[in-house]
Amino acid sequence: MAIENYNVIGVMSGTSLDGIDLALIIFHRLENHWQYQIKETKAVPYTEDWISRLKKAVDFSQEELEKLNKEYTLLLGNVISDFIAVNQLENLDGICSHGHTILHQPQNGFTLQIGNLPEIAKLTNQKVICDFRVQDVEYGGQGAPLVPIGDRFLFPEYDFCLNLGGFSNISFEQDGNRIAFDISPVNTVLNFYASLLGLEYDDKGTIARSGTVSESLLQELNTIDFYAQTYPKSLGYEFVKTIVLPMMEKHTISTADKLRTFVEHIAIQTSLAVPKKTGTILATGGGAYNVFLLERMAFHLPEMTFKVPDDKTVEYKEALIFALLGVLKLRNEVNVLASVTGAKHDHSSGKIFLP
């Protein structure tokens, strides 16, 4: 009975711009089952300058993007190196890094995650597995979401896996296939309005709870074309910048009312995305700490049980799963599912750089 072990670092930066998540993961593969332990972790917040640059990068020229990519790769390399040094990590099998999404336009055959340049292997003096999305887009896929294969392997006991990050996405098994897609913006919008009040985020949804739903805005949001599209489908920050925020800014209501209305919008779209209304949902990502948001989801899905796991799994689930994607790439095994992304076929995606 062979047990296979992997000692890797998962690195993730999400669209909510809260920082870089790093997690040392120990994977055990016993027969056909994967188990994991999340050991050392660290969340490194971005400086105000980096937040500003990453927000504006969607409008950068090619030359500006290339400069940003080099500088972000240097930042990422230094952050990872510090994590390794502080925790005195040795004998790593690899660093599995997502990078940071700047442009995501699969309909145009294009996606860009910065921080995935070959130099990162030299900066960290480690084998690096990264740039997981590009190949899928080349194969005609959405390049997202990529988390569902990790849901299948690591959380099979749940009927649905719901991640509430910058955007929400859901995954589940249906007729032997893993199905997954992005549902709606979450923290990209909620944190934007919290920032107008001088806050990083709306703690536990307290401000949203104090607001009142604008029925006209809610109706407008719920009729956005994206929600009527069939999966596979995915979202990028361009969707928030060009469609959602302009729509919300047309309404002269308080920030609390905008937060309250958008929480209701998220809850409604989540309830519509779930194909059956009973079972268990694993809720992870920063939005899982938004108590009011989960209450509104439970209101719209009264026969569904929501489970929020331990803090490390909530906060570092994406780092955990990109660590698994990297391990699968090292094994030359499938780590992207065509049933999820719409690509021509399942494949083993990512690039491997050596120091």
N, C-alpha and C positions, 0 to 999 in steps of 0.2 A: 504494500500500500504506500505508494510514493507521495510524500509531502514536498511541495515545492514552495520555497520562500523567496520573497523579493523585498528589498529594502530601498525605497524610493522616496523622493520628495515630490509632492504635487504642488503646483504653483498656479494661482488663478487671480485674474483681475477682471471684475465684472463691470457692466455698463452703469451701475449705480455709483461708481467712482469713489467707493468708500476705502479703497486701498488694495494692497497686494496681500493675498492670503497664501501662507506657506504651511505645509503639513508634512511631517515625516510619517510615512505609512508603511506598515509591515503587512504584506499580503501573504496568505497561506493558501495554496491550492491543493486540496485533498480530493482525489478522484476528479469529478467534474464540478466541484463546488469551491467557490472563492470565499474566503473569510478575510477580515481586515482588522487591524488595530491602528487607531490614530494616536500617535505618540506625541512628539513635540509639535507645537503649533505657534504661529505668530501672524498677527495682522499688522501690516505696516501701512499707516495712513499716508495718503498723498499730501504734499505741501499744497498751499493755495495756488502756487504758480503751476504745478503739474495738473491740478484739477482744471484750471483755466485753459491750459494748452490742450488737454485731452478733450475738453468740451468743444473747443473751437476747431479741432483738427478735421472735422467733417467737411469744413470749407477750405482746407489747405490746398495749395498747389502741389504738383508732383514733387517739386524740389523741396518744398517745406515738409512734405510727408517723409521723404527720404532722410532729411536731417532729423526729424522727430524720431524716426525708427531707430537710427543709430544711437541717439541720446537715450531713448527709452531702453534699448537693449543694454546699454551701459548701466543705467539705473537698476534694471532687473538683475543683471549680473552681480552688481554690488550687494543688493538686498539678499540674494540667494547665498552669496559667499559669506556674508555676515551671519546668516542663519546657520550655515554649516559650522562656522568658527565658534559661535557662541554655544552651540549645542555639542561641539566636539564630535561631529558626525564622521564616521569612517566607513569604508567598505560599502559605499552606495552603489546600487545597480543602475541608477540613472536619476536625472531630474526631468520631470514630466511637466512641461510648462505650456499653458494656453496662450500667453501673451495678452494683449489688450485689443479688443475689436474697435477699429476706427471707422471702417466702411463695411457695410454688409448689404450687397446688392446682388443676390443670387439670380434675380431675374435678368441681370445684365452679365451674368457669368463672372461675377467679381466679389471677392471678400478680402479684407485686409486686417490681419492681426499683427500689430507691431510688437517688437521684442523677440522676434523669432529669427534673428540673423545668426549665421554660423559663429560669429564672434562670441556668442553667449557661452559656448562650450569652453573656449579659451579663458574667458573671464572667470568662470567657475571652476575650471580645471576638472570638469566632470563630463560624462556622456549626457547629452541633452536630447530628449525626444519632444518635439514641439510642432507647431504649425499644422494642427489637425484638421482644419476646415477646408483648405484650398483644394485639395484633391477631390473632395466630395463635390464641390461646385464644378470642377472640371468634368466630373462624371454626370453632370446634369442634375445634381442634388441641391438642396437648400443650404448645405454646409452647417445645418442646425436643425433641431437640437442634437447634441452629441451625447448628452448625459444618459439617455435611455438605456444604452447597453449596460451601463453601470447599475441602473435600477433593476434590470433583469437579473444580473449576476449577484448583486449585493443585497437587494431588498425584495426578494421574491414573495415574501409573506404578505405584502400589501397589494390591494386591488389597484390602487392608483398611487403614483408618485408625483407630487405637486411641488415645484420649486418656485418660491416667491422671491425673486431677486430684482434686478433692474427691470426685467420682464418676467412674466410667469410662463412656465411650461409644464405640461402634464405628459405622463407616459403610462401605458397599460398594455396588457396582453389581450389580443383579440384574434381568435381563430388561428392561434399558433404564431402570430406575428406580433412584434412589439410595435405599437402605434404611439406616436408622440408628435407634439406640435406646440408652438408658442400660442399662448392664449391672449394676453394683453400686456400693456405696460403696467408696472407696479411701482417700484421705488424710483424709477427714472422720473415719474410724474410727482409722486408723493413727496420725495425729497426736494424736488424743485420748489414746491409750494412751502414746505417747511423752511427752506433756506430764505424765503422772502420774509419770514418771521424771525430770522437770525438763528435758526436751529439747523442742526445737521439732519435730523429726521423727526418725525412726529412720534414721540415715545409712547408705545403701546396704543397708538391711534387716539390719544386723548383729545387732541385738537379737532380731529375729524368727528369724534363723538359729540363734540359741542356744537357742531354745525348743523345745517339743515339742507336736505337734498333739493337741488334745483331740478325740477321735473323736466324743464325744457332742455337744459344742458344734458341731463341723463339720457333723454330720448335721442338727442343728437349724437352723443357718444356711441350709443348702442346701435346706431344705424351706419356706422363707419363700414365701408365696403369690406375691409379685411375680415371682419367677423363672419361674414356670409360665405367666405371662401372655404373650400374643402382643403383638408390637409393632404400632403405636407405643406406647411407654411411656417414662416419664421419672421421675426421682427428685428429691426435695428433702430439705433437712436434717430436716424433720419425720419422714421415714422412719427416719433414724438415731436421732433422739431418742426416738421412741415405740416402735420395734420392735427395732432392732439392738442398741443399747447396753443396754436392759433385759434382753434375752436373754443377752448376754455377761456382764452383771454377776451373773446368777444362778449362774454357774459360779465356784467358789472355786479358781481356778488362778492362777498367777503372771501378771504383766503380759507377760513374755516369751512365755509359752505362749499368751496371748490374741493377741499380735501374730503369732506363728507360725501359729496356727489361722486367723486372718483372712486372712493372705497366701495360705494354701492355698485358702481360700474364694474369694478374688478370682480366683486362677488357674483353679480349676475352673469358675467361672461364665463366665470369659472363653472357656475352651475349648468350653463348651456353646453360647456365643453365636455362635461362628464357624460358618457353614453348610458350608464345605468346609475340610478340614484341611491343605491345602497352599497355598503361595503366599507372598507377602511382606506383612508387617504393619509399617506405620509407627507407631512408638510415641512419643508426645509427652506433655507435661505433667510435673509434678514427679515423678510415680511412675515415669517412664522412667529416673530416676537410682537407683531402688531395685533394685540388682543382684540381690538375692535374689528379689524378686518376678518379675523377668524370667526368672530361672532356673527358677522354678516354672511359669511360663507355658510356657516352652520344653519343660519336662518333660511337660506335659499336651498340648502340640501339637508333637511331635517333628519333624514334616515341614514345619513353618512356619518361615520365616526372619524374624526380628525385626530391624528397622532403626531405630536411634535417630539422628536427623539432628544437624546442628550445634547447639551450645548455644542460639543465639538462636532457632532454630525450635522447639526443645524448650520453652524457657521462655516464649516469646512467641507461640506458635501461636494461642492464642485471641484475643489482641490483634490479631494479623495478620488473622485471619478476620473479626472484627467490623469491622475497617477495610474489608475487602472488602464486607461486608454494607452498610456505610454508602455506599460508592462505588456499589454496585448500586442502592441506594435513590435516590441523587442522579440516576442514569441512568433511574430509574423502571422498572428491570428486576427480574425475579423474584429474591428473595433468601431465600425460605423455600419449601421443597418439601413439598407435601401428602403425598407418598409417605413422608416422614420423620415429620412431625408428626401426620398424620391429619386435617388441616384440610380444609375443603370443596374448596379448590383452591389451586394455587400462588399466591403473591402477593408484592408488594413491601412489606415491613413496616418500621416505624420511624417516628419523628417527626423533623421537621427544624425546628430553632429558629434564628432569626437574632439577632445581637447588637443 
